[in-house]
Amino acid sequence: MTLLILLQEVAQAVLDLAPLAQLGAALGAGIVTLSAAFGISKIGASAMESTARQPEIAGKAQTSMIISAAFVEGVSFFALVVCLLIAI
C-alpha cells in the first residue's frame, strides 16, 4: 500500500514540473537559434575577410563557408529537435 502512495506522490511531483520543463525547452530552443545565427555570421564574416585579403581563393573560401554553415545548421537543428521533444 505504501508503494502505491509513493508512486502517486512521484507522479504528482512530475506533473508539477511539466510547465518548468516546457519553459526550459523554450529557452533552450531560443539559445540554440541565437547560437546558430552567431556561428553562421562568424563563418560568413571570416569568409568575406579572407576573400578581401586574397581574391584568388574566393571559390575555395565559399565552398568551405557553405560546408561549415551546413554543419552548424545540422547541429543546431538536432538541438532544436531535442528541445522540442522535451516540451512534448
DSSP file (Angstrom, degrees, kcal/mol; ACC not computed):
  #  RESIDUE AA STRUCTURE BP1 BP2  ACC     N-H-->O    O-->H-N    N-H-->O    O-->H-N    TCO  KAPPA ALPHA  PHI   PSI    X-CA   Y-CA   Z-CA
    1    1 A M     >        0   0    0      0, 0.0     4,-1.6     0, 0.0     5,-0.1   0.000 360.0 360.0 360.0 -36.4    0.0    0.0    0.0
    2    2 A T  H  >  +     0   0    0      1,-0.2     4,-2.4     2,-0.2     5,-0.1   0.827 360.0  58.4 -70.4 -29.0    2.8    2.4    0.7
    3    3 A L  H  > S+     0   0    0      2,-0.2     4,-2.5     1,-0.2    -1,-0.2   0.902 104.8  50.6 -65.4 -39.6    4.3    1.8   -2.7
    4    4 A L  H  > S+     0   0    0      2,-0.2     4,-2.0     1,-0.2    -1,-0.2   0.907 111.3  47.7 -63.5 -42.4    1.1    2.9   -4.3
    5    5 A I  H  X S+     0   0    0     -4,-1.6     4,-2.1     2,-0.2    -2,-0.2   0.901 111.5  51.0 -65.3 -40.7    1.1    6.1   -2.3
    6    6 A L  H  X S+     0   0    0     -4,-2.4     4,-2.2     1,-0.2    -2,-0.2   0.915 110.0  49.3 -63.2 -43.3    4.8    6.7   -3.1
    7    7 A L  H  X S+     0   0    0     -4,-2.5     4,-2.4     1,-0.2    -1,-0.2   0.866 109.5  52.2 -64.4 -36.5    4.1    6.3   -6.8
    8    8 A Q  H  X S+     0   0    0     -4,-2.0     4,-2.1     2,-0.2    -1,-0.2   0.895 109.7  49.2 -66.2 -39.2    1.2    8.7   -6.7
    9    9 A E  H  X S+     0   0    0     -4,-2.1     4,-2.1     2,-0.2    -2,-0.2   0.892 111.4  49.0 -67.3 -38.9    3.3   11.3   -5.0
   10   10 A V  H  X S+     0   0    0     -4,-2.2     4,-2.2     2,-0.2    -2,-0.2   0.916 110.8  50.5 -65.6 -42.6    6.1   10.9   -7.6
   11   11 A A  H  X S+     0   0    0     -4,-2.4     4,-2.1     1,-0.2    -2,-0.2   0.895 110.5  49.6 -62.7 -39.8    3.5   11.2  -10.4
   12   12 A Q  H  X S+     0   0    0     -4,-2.1     4,-1.7     2,-0.2    -1,-0.2   0.887 109.7  51.3 -66.4 -38.3    2.1   14.4   -8.8
   13   13 A A  H  X S+     0   0    0     -4,-2.1     4,-1.1     2,-0.2    -2,-0.2   0.884 109.7  50.2 -65.5 -38.1    5.6   15.9   -8.5
   14   14 A V  H  X S+     0   0    0     -4,-2.2     4,-0.6     1,-0.2     3,-0.4   0.899 109.0  51.3 -66.9 -40.3    6.3   15.1  -12.1
   15   15 A L  H >< S+     0   0    0     -4,-2.1     3,-0.6     1,-0.2    -1,-0.2   0.840 106.5  55.0 -65.6 -32.0    3.1   16.8  -13.2
   16   16 A D  H 3< S+     0   0    0     -4,-1.7     4,-0.3     1,-0.2    -1,-0.2   0.790 108.4  48.7 -70.6 -26.5    4.0   19.9  -11.1
   17   17 A L  H 3X S+     0   0    0     -4,-1.1     4,-2.0    -3,-0.4    -1,-0.2   0.500  84.6  92.4 -91.5  -4.4    7.4   20.2  -13.0
   18   18 A A  H <X S+     0   0    0     -3,-0.6     4,-2.1    -4,-0.6     5,-0.2   0.903  84.8  49.7 -59.8 -45.1    5.9   19.9  -16.5
   19   19 A P  H  > S+     0   0    0      0, 0.0     4,-2.1     0, 0.0    -1,-0.2   0.875 110.4  51.8 -63.6 -33.2    5.5   23.7  -17.1
   20   20 A L  H  > S+     0   0    0     -4,-0.3     4,-2.5     2,-0.2    -2,-0.2   0.878 107.7  52.0 -68.6 -35.7    9.1   24.2  -16.0
   21   21 A A  H  X S+     0   0    0     -4,-2.0     4,-2.2     2,-0.2    -1,-0.2   0.897 110.1  48.9 -65.2 -39.6   10.3   21.6  -18.4
   22   22 A Q  H  X S+     0   0    0     -4,-2.1     4,-2.2     2,-0.2    -2,-0.2   0.887 111.1  49.6 -67.3 -38.3    8.4   23.4  -21.2
   23   23 A L  H  X S+     0   0    0     -4,-2.1     4,-2.5     2,-0.2    -2,-0.2   0.918 111.4  49.4 -64.9 -43.0    9.9   26.7  -20.2
   24   24 A G  H  X S+     0   0    0     -4,-2.5     4,-2.5     1,-0.2    -2,-0.2   0.887 110.5  50.4 -63.0 -38.8   13.3   25.2  -20.2
   25   25 A A  H  X S+     0   0    0     -4,-2.2     4,-2.4     2,-0.2    -1,-0.2   0.899 110.8  49.1 -65.9 -40.6   12.8   23.7  -23.6
   26   26 A A  H  X S+     0   0    0     -4,-2.2     4,-2.1     2,-0.2    -2,-0.2   0.917 112.9  46.8 -65.8 -42.9   11.6   27.0  -25.0
   27   27 A L  H  X S+     0   0    0     -4,-2.5     4,-2.4     1,-0.2    -2,-0.2   0.903 112.1  51.4 -64.8 -40.0   14.6   28.8  -23.5
   28   28 A G  H  X S+     0   0    0     -4,-2.5     4,-2.5     2,-0.2    -2,-0.2   0.903 108.8  50.5 -62.5 -41.5   16.9   26.1  -24.9
   29   29 A A  H  X S+     0   0    0     -4,-2.4     4,-2.2     1,-0.2    -1,-0.2   0.893 111.0  49.4 -64.1 -39.8   15.4   26.4  -28.4
   30   30 A G  H  X S+     0   0    0     -4,-2.1     4,-2.3     2,-0.2    -2,-0.2   0.907 111.5  48.0 -65.0 -41.8   15.9   30.2  -28.2
   31   31 A I  H  X S+     0   0    0     -4,-2.4     4,-2.5     2,-0.2    -2,-0.2   0.903 111.1  51.2 -66.0 -40.9   19.5   29.8  -27.2
   32   32 A V  H  X S+     0   0    0     -4,-2.5     4,-2.4     2,-0.2    -2,-0.2   0.918 110.9  48.6 -61.6 -43.4   20.2   27.3  -29.9
   33   33 A T  H  X S+     0   0    0     -4,-2.2     4,-2.1     1,-0.2    -2,-0.2   0.923 113.5  45.6 -64.9 -44.7   18.7   29.6  -32.5
   34   34 A L  H  X S+     0   0    0     -4,-2.3     4,-2.3     2,-0.2    -1,-0.2   0.895 113.1  50.5 -65.9 -39.3   20.8   32.6  -31.4
   35   35 A S  H  X S+     0   0    0     -4,-2.5     4,-2.6     2,-0.2    -2,-0.2   0.902 110.4  49.0 -66.2 -40.8   23.9   30.5  -31.2
   36   36 A A  H  X S+     0   0    0     -4,-2.4     4,-2.6     2,-0.2     5,-0.2   0.911 111.3  49.9 -64.5 -41.7   23.5   29.1  -34.7
   37   37 A A  H  X S+     0   0    0     -4,-2.1     4,-2.0     1,-0.2    -2,-0.2   0.909 112.3  47.8 -63.4 -41.3   22.9   32.6  -36.1
   38   38 A F  H  X S+     0   0    0     -4,-2.3     4,-2.1     2,-0.2    -2,-0.2   0.922 112.8  48.6 -65.2 -43.7   26.0   33.9  -34.3
   39   39 A G  H  X S+     0   0    0     -4,-2.6     4,-2.1     1,-0.2    -2,-0.2   0.917 112.4  46.7 -63.4 -44.7   28.1   30.9  -35.6
   40   40 A I  H  X S+     0   0    0     -4,-2.6     4,-2.4     1,-0.2    -1,-0.2   0.867 111.3  52.2 -67.9 -35.4   27.0   31.2  -39.2
   41   41 A S  H  X S+     0   0    0     -4,-2.0     4,-2.5    -5,-0.2    -1,-0.2   0.880 108.9  50.5 -67.8 -36.0   27.5   35.0  -39.1
   42   42 A K  H  X S+     0   0    0     -4,-2.1     4,-2.4     2,-0.2    -2,-0.2   0.902 110.4  50.0 -65.3 -40.3   31.1   34.5  -37.9
   43   43 A I  H  X S+     0   0    0     -4,-2.1     4,-2.2     2,-0.2    -2,-0.2   0.926 112.6  46.8 -62.7 -44.8   31.7   32.0  -40.7
   44   44 A G  H  X S+     0   0    0     -4,-2.4     4,-2.3     2,-0.2    -2,-0.2   0.899 112.0  49.9 -64.5 -41.3   30.4   34.4  -43.2
   45   45 A A  H  X S+     0   0    0     -4,-2.5     4,-2.3     1,-0.2    -1,-0.2   0.907 111.4  48.7 -65.0 -41.2   32.4   37.3  -41.9
   46   46 A S  H  X S+     0   0    0     -4,-2.4     4,-2.4     2,-0.2    -1,-0.2   0.892 111.2  50.1 -66.2 -38.8   35.6   35.2  -41.9
   47   47 A A  H  X S+     0   0    0     -4,-2.2     4,-2.1     2,-0.2    -2,-0.2   0.904 111.4  48.4 -66.1 -40.6   35.0   34.1  -45.5
   48   48 A M  H  X S+     0   0    0     -4,-2.3     4,-2.1     2,-0.2    -2,-0.2   0.901 111.9  49.6 -65.8 -39.9   34.4   37.7  -46.6
   49   49 A E  H  X S+     0   0    0     -4,-2.3     4,-1.9     2,-0.2    -2,-0.2   0.912 111.5  47.9 -65.8 -42.3   37.6   38.8  -44.8
   50   50 A S  H  X S+     0   0    0     -4,-2.4     4,-2.4     1,-0.2    -1,-0.2   0.870 111.7  50.6 -67.7 -34.7   39.7   36.1  -46.4
   51   51 A T  H  < S+     0   0    0     -4,-2.1    -1,-0.2     2,-0.2    -2,-0.2   0.868 109.4  51.3 -68.8 -35.9   38.2   36.8  -49.8
   52   52 A A  H  < S+     0   0    0     -4,-2.1    -2,-0.2     1,-0.2    -1,-0.2   0.857 113.6  44.6 -68.5 -34.4   39.0   40.5  -49.4
   53   53 A R  H  < S+     0   0    0     -4,-1.9    -2,-0.2     1,-0.3    -1,-0.2   0.895 132.4  17.1 -77.0 -39.9   42.6   39.7  -48.4
   54   54 A Q    ><  -     0   0    0     -4,-2.4     3,-1.7    -5,-0.2    -1,-0.3  -0.792  65.2-176.6-134.6  91.0   43.2   37.1  -51.2
   55   55 A P  G >  S+     0   0    0      0, 0.0     3,-1.4     0, 0.0     4,-0.2   0.732  77.7  70.5 -61.9 -22.1   40.6   37.4  -54.0
   56   56 A E  G 3  S+     0   0    0      1,-0.3     3,-0.3     2,-0.1     4,-0.2   0.683  95.5  53.1 -72.3 -15.2   42.0   34.4  -55.8
   57   57 A I  G <> S+     0   0    0     -3,-1.7     4,-2.7    -7,-0.2    -1,-0.3   0.158  72.6 114.1-101.6  19.1   40.8   32.0  -53.1
   58   58 A A  H <> S+     0   0    0     -3,-1.4     4,-2.2     1,-0.2     5,-0.2   0.889  76.0  49.3 -58.5 -41.5   37.2   33.2  -53.3
   59   59 A G  H  > S+     0   0    0     -3,-0.3     4,-2.1     2,-0.2    -1,-0.2   0.918 113.4  45.2 -65.7 -43.8   35.8   29.9  -54.7
   60   60 A K  H  > S+     0   0    0      2,-0.2     4,-2.4     1,-0.2    -2,-0.2   0.892 113.3  50.6 -66.7 -39.5   37.6   27.8  -52.0
   61   61 A A  H  X S+     0   0    0     -4,-2.7     4,-2.4     1,-0.2    -2,-0.2   0.895 110.5  49.8 -65.5 -38.9   36.5   30.1  -49.2
   62   62 A Q  H  X S+     0   0    0     -4,-2.2     4,-2.4    -5,-0.3    -2,-0.2   0.908 111.0  49.0 -66.4 -41.6   32.9   30.0  -50.4
   63   63 A T  H  X S+     0   0    0     -4,-2.1     4,-2.2     2,-0.2    -2,-0.2   0.933 113.3  46.4 -63.2 -45.5   32.9   26.2  -50.5
   64   64 A S  H  X S+     0   0    0     -4,-2.4     4,-2.5     1,-0.2     5,-0.2   0.886 111.8  52.4 -63.5 -38.7   34.4   26.0  -47.1
   65   65 A M  H  X S+     0   0    0     -4,-2.4     4,-2.6     2,-0.2    -2,-0.2   0.915 109.7  47.8 -64.2 -43.2   31.9   28.5  -45.8
   66   66 A I  H  X S+     0   0    0     -4,-2.4     4,-2.0     2,-0.2    -2,-0.2   0.910 113.3  47.5 -66.3 -41.8   28.9   26.6  -47.2
   67   67 A I  H  X S+     0   0    0     -4,-2.2     4,-2.0     2,-0.2    -2,-0.2   0.930 114.1  46.7 -65.2 -44.9   30.1   23.3  -45.7
   68   68 A S  H  X S+     0   0    0     -4,-2.5     4,-2.3     1,-0.2    -2,-0.2   0.906 111.9  50.7 -64.0 -41.5   30.8   24.8  -42.3
   69   69 A A  H  X S+     0   0    0     -4,-2.6     4,-2.5     1,-0.2    -1,-0.2   0.867 108.3  53.1 -64.5 -35.5   27.5   26.6  -42.3
   70   70 A A  H  X S+     0   0    0     -4,-2.0     4,-2.4     2,-0.2    -1,-0.2   0.898 108.8  49.3 -66.4 -39.5   25.7   23.3  -43.1
   71   71 A F  H  X S+     0   0    0     -4,-2.0     4,-2.4     2,-0.2     5,-0.2   0.925 112.4  47.3 -64.2 -44.0   27.4   21.6  -40.2
   72   72 A V  H  X S+     0   0    0     -4,-2.3     4,-2.4     1,-0.2    -2,-0.2   0.917 113.0  49.3 -62.5 -42.5   26.4   24.4  -37.8
   73   73 A E  H  X S+     0   0    0     -4,-2.5     4,-2.3     1,-0.2    -1,-0.2   0.887 110.4  51.0 -64.7 -39.3   22.9   24.3  -39.2
   74   74 A G  H  X S+     0   0    0     -4,-2.4     4,-2.2     2,-0.2    -2,-0.2   0.924 111.9  45.5 -64.9 -44.6   22.7   20.5  -38.8
   75   75 A V  H  X S+     0   0    0     -4,-2.4     4,-2.3     1,-0.2    -2,-0.2   0.909 114.2  48.8 -65.5 -41.3   23.9   20.5  -35.2
   76   76 A S  H  X S+     0   0    0     -4,-2.4     4,-2.3    -5,-0.2    -1,-0.2   0.871 109.8  52.1 -68.0 -34.8   21.5   23.4  -34.3
   77   77 A F  H  X S+     0   0    0     -4,-2.3     4,-2.2     2,-0.2    -1,-0.2   0.912 109.7  49.7 -65.8 -41.0   18.6   21.6  -36.0
   78   78 A F  H  X S+     0   0    0     -4,-2.2     4,-2.1     2,-0.2    -2,-0.2   0.928 112.1  47.5 -61.1 -45.6   19.4   18.5  -33.9
   79   79 A A  H  X S+     0   0    0     -4,-2.3     4,-2.2     1,-0.2    -2,-0.2   0.873 110.6  52.4 -64.3 -36.9   19.5   20.5  -30.7
   80   80 A L  H  X S+     0   0    0     -4,-2.3     4,-2.3     2,-0.2    -1,-0.2   0.893 108.5  50.1 -65.8 -39.8   16.2   22.3  -31.6
   81   81 A V  H  X S+     0   0    0     -4,-2.2     4,-2.3     2,-0.2    -2,-0.2   0.898 109.5  51.7 -65.6 -39.9   14.5   18.9  -32.2
   82   82 A V  H  X S+     0   0    0     -4,-2.1     4,-1.8     2,-0.2    -2,-0.2   0.920 109.9  49.5 -62.1 -43.1   15.8   17.7  -28.8
   83   83 A C  H  X S+     0   0    0     -4,-2.2     4,-1.4     1,-0.2    -2,-0.2   0.904 111.5  48.7 -62.6 -41.3   14.4   20.9  -27.1
   84   84 A L  H  X S+     0   0    0     -4,-2.3     4,-0.9     1,-0.2    -1,-0.2   0.862 108.4  53.6 -68.6 -34.0   11.0   20.4  -28.8
   85   85 A L  H  < S+     0   0    0     -4,-2.3     3,-0.3     1,-0.2    -1,-0.2   0.849 106.0  53.7 -67.5 -32.9   10.9   16.7  -27.8
   86   86 A I  H  < S+     0   0    0     -4,-1.8    -1,-0.2     1,-0.2    -2,-0.2   0.871 105.0  55.1 -66.0 -35.3   11.4   17.8  -24.2
   87   87 A A  H  <        0   0    0     -4,-1.4    -1,-0.2     1,-0.3    -2,-0.2   0.739 360.0 360.0 -71.2 -21.7    8.5   20.1  -24.4
   88   88 A I     <        0   0    0     -4,-0.9    -1,-0.3    -3,-0.3    -2,-0.2   0.486 360.0 360.0 -79.8 360.0    6.1   17.4  -25.6
